[in-house]
Amino acid sequence: MKTKQAKPFLKWAGGKTQLLNDIENNFPYKKNDEFSFVEPFVGSGAVLFWVLNNFPNLKSAVINDINEDLINSYKTIKSNVTELISILRKYESEYHFLSEQIEEKKEYYYDKRNLFKTRESDQTTQAALFIFLNRTCFNGLYRVNKKNEFNVPIGSYKKPMICDESNLLSVSKLLQKVEILSGDFEQTIKYANEDSVFYFDPPYKPLSETSSFNSYAKDKFNDNEQKRLKLFCDQLDSLGQKWILSNSDVKGKNPNDNFFDDLFAGYQIKRVMAKRSINANASKRGQLTELLILNQGVPNAV
């Protein structure tokens, strides 16, 4: 029986599943090429899993993220998926049992959120709490305050899937090939080699003051961080490395905002269609453009 292809195990603001066709069309390697893949802001891993599923001769893969709770979940799925599934099954059963009992369900959610915030559980339980909250909180949003406390309220789902066992097993199998890091994106420079490609999906520059979702870690990824990332891309470029970067198209919102056009002048800047799906106001969800920025052209198809 063919193994089910792994997919992201989390809901994630800014997840890249919808942009995979555009990323594929601009990817510097073809299906049977041998290369190394480095993703310094892994998030939910949509591009990672696309690469792992579709490039059989991939030499190595490295992922990194500053969000330690997220990285703990990746590490746990890689090394201890059976116990994780067992805990998630229990959470799912208990939560579904309370589906019609609104107050009891809220109490259950906030008890789990408080337990998660203490970060005193063992690594596997902490990963299970992370996935549980992601599946049951408002819009699958991950947000923390300056104390690094997860503070998203309960979502309105009656019986959400909390334990996707078959996908977790598929993810665990693929992650055996992946080196998993946690920390600043610049540490990934040591994994650059002659045939690597870096894919960057940093916290997006907000399109407005009210649209920011980048309280993703206790320290915000502000304009200075965007500029530091650009200097890192310059460094990779000087080493002959291939890279692709995604970000918001602030110029699409404000035609006079040339932040990225100026910052990445000299590189290829492509505008691609995306769909905004996470917004408290349903009328503000819809089509918009995002940026794909890259430093090397796509090879001719073989």
N, C-alpha and C positions, 0 to 999 in steps of 0.2 A: 504494500500500500504506500502510495506517495506521501511523504511527510508534508503536513500542512505548512505553507509558507508563514514565517513569523511576521508579525506586524507590531506596531507600538502597543505596549501594554498599559499605556496611560492616555487619558484625554489631556490635551495640552494647548494652552493659548499659543498660537503661532506655529502649531504643528505643520510639517511640510508635506503631508500626504497629497494635498491638492496641487502642489507645485512640482511633483515628481516628473511629469512629462517635460516641463521646461528645464528642470535640472538634467534630465537624461539627454535632452537635445543639446545641452551645453557642456556635457561631461567630457573631459579630455581623454577618456579611455573607452575602448570598445569591449564587448562581452568577453572575449577570450584573452584579453590582455592580462599581463602580470603587473601588478602595482600594489602599493601600500596606501591605505586610507586612514586619514587622521581627522577626527571631528572634535574640536576644542570646546564646543558648546553643544553637547549631545541632545539635551532636552528629551523629548519622547522618542527620538531615534528613528524617525521615518526614513531619513536618507541612509542612515546606518543599515537598517534592515533591507532597504532596497539594494544597497551594495552587496550585503552578505548573501541575499537571495539570488542575485543575478550575475555575479562575476565569479565563476567557479575557480579561476586561477588567482584569486586575490592572495597576495603574499602575507599580508598582516593588516590588522585594524587596531587603532588606538582611539579610545574615546575619553573625554574629560568633561567635567562640569564643576563649577564652583559650588553648586547646590549639593551639600553632603548627604542630605536625606535622599535625594534622587540617586546619587551614586551608590549609596548603601543598598538601594533597591536593585540596581543592576548587579552589584556584587552578590547579593543574596540569591537572585534568580540564577546566576551563574553557578553558585557553589552549594546552594541549599534549597533547591526549588521544591522538593517533596514536602519538607516541613512547612514551607511558605504556603503551599497549596492547602495543606491541612488546616492552617490557621484561617486562611481566607474562606474556606468552605464553612467553617464555624461562624465567622462574621456574617457571611451571606445568609446562612440559615436563620440566624438570630434576627438580622435586620429585616428579612422578608417576612418573618413571623409577625413583626410589628407594623407591617405595611398600612394597616387600617387604624392603627393606634397612634395618632399624630403626636401627642405629648410624649408618650413612651419612646417613640422613634426619635424624637428630638433629643430626649435625655440620653438615649443610647449614642447618638452621633456626637453630642458634646462631651460625653464621658470619654469617648475614644479620642476626640480632638485634644482634650486636656491631657490624656495619657501620652499622646504623641508629643505634645509640647514639652513634656518633662524630659524627653529623650533619655529616660532611665531604663527602658526595656532592652532586652537583648536585641542583637542586630536583625534577626529574622522577624521577631514581633514588630520591631520598629518599621521594617519594610512592609509588613502586612498592614500596619496602621496607615502608612503612607498611601498604599494602593487603595485601601478602604476609603480613606478620606477623598482621594482623587475621584473615585467612582460615585461618591454620595454627596459631595459638596456642591455648591452653586456653580454650574457651568464647567465643572472640572478645573476650576481655576486654582493655581498655586500662588499664594501671596503670603508674605510674612511681614511683620512689623520690624522696627529697629532693634527689638530684642530677639529677633529671629524666631518669633512665635507665629505659627500658622494661624491665620485668623479669618478664614473664609467660612461663611455661614452654611447651614445645611441646604442641600438642593431639594427640588420638588419631585425627584424620581420615586415612584412607588416601589418597584422591584428591580433596581439596577443590577446588571451583571457585575459582581464583585470578584468572583473567582472564575476567570477564563482559563480553565486548566489546560486545554489543548494548546492554546497560544503560549502560555507560560512555559510549557514543556518545549515548544518549538524555539522560543526565545532563548531558553537555557542552553539548548543544543548549539545554537549559533554563537552564543556568547563565549563558548569554550575557545573560540578563535580570537577573542578580543582582549586586549589589555585595557584595564579600566583605571583611570586616574581621577583624582579630585583635587581641584585647585585652580590657580590662575591660568588663563589660556596660554600665556607665554611659555609655560613649562613644556608645551608640546613641541617646541622647536627642536628638541633633541631627537625627535622621531622623523625629522626630515631626511629623506634620502633621494637618490637620483630619479626614482620613479614613483614618488608619493604624490598624492593629491590631498589638499586640505579643504574641507568644507566648513564654512563658518556660518552659524545661525545665531548671532548674538541677540540679547534682548533688544527689541526694535526701538528705534527712536520714536517717541510718541508723536502722533499726528496732531494732538492737541493736549492741553493741560489735563483734560478729563479722560483721555483715552489711554493713559499709561498703564501697562500691565507689567512693567519691569521691576516691581517690588518683589522680585523673584529670589533675591537674596537680601540680607540685611543692608548691604551697601549697594546703592543704585548704580546702574550702568548709564552714566550721563554722557554728555557730549565729549567731555575729556576722555572718557573711556572709549568712545567711538573713534576718537583721533588716535589714541594709543593702539587700538586694533589696526587702524590703517597703517601705522608705522610698522607694526608686526607683519602686515601683508607686504609692505615694501621690503622688509628684511627677507621674507620668503622669496620674493621676486628676485632679489639680488643673488640669492642662492640657486636660482633656476628652478624653484619649486612651482608647481601648478596649484592654483587655488580658485575657489568659487565662494562668493559671499552673498548672503541674502540680507535684505533690510527693508524697512518701510520706504515708500516713495513719498517723502514729505512734499516734494514739488507737485505731486498730484493733488494734494490738499491745498497748497498755496503755491501758485505758479512763480512767485518771487523767492521761494525758499530753495536756494541752490546748495544746501549744506553738503549733500552727498555728491552732487555733480562737480562741485569745487574740490571736495576732499579727495575724490577718486579720479580726478582729471588725469588722463593718460592711460587709464584702464578702460576695458569695455564695460559700459553700463547699459543693461537691457531692462526694459520695463515689461513686466508680465502680469497677466490678469490673475487676481486672487479673490477669494471670498472671505469677507469678514464674518465669522460665525459666533464670536463671543462678544456680546454687547448686551447690557441690561435692557436696552431699548431695542426691541425686535425690528423696528422700522429703520434702525441704523445699521442693520446687518445687510450685506450685499456686496456687489462687485467693487473692487478697487485695484489699483496697480501696486505692485511691489517691485523691488529692485533685485536683479541678479547681476553681480559685478564679478568679472573674472579677468585674469591676467594673461591667459593663453588661449588661443583659438581651439576649436573642436577639430580633431583629425578627420580626414576623409573617411566615410563609411567603407568598411571592408565587405 
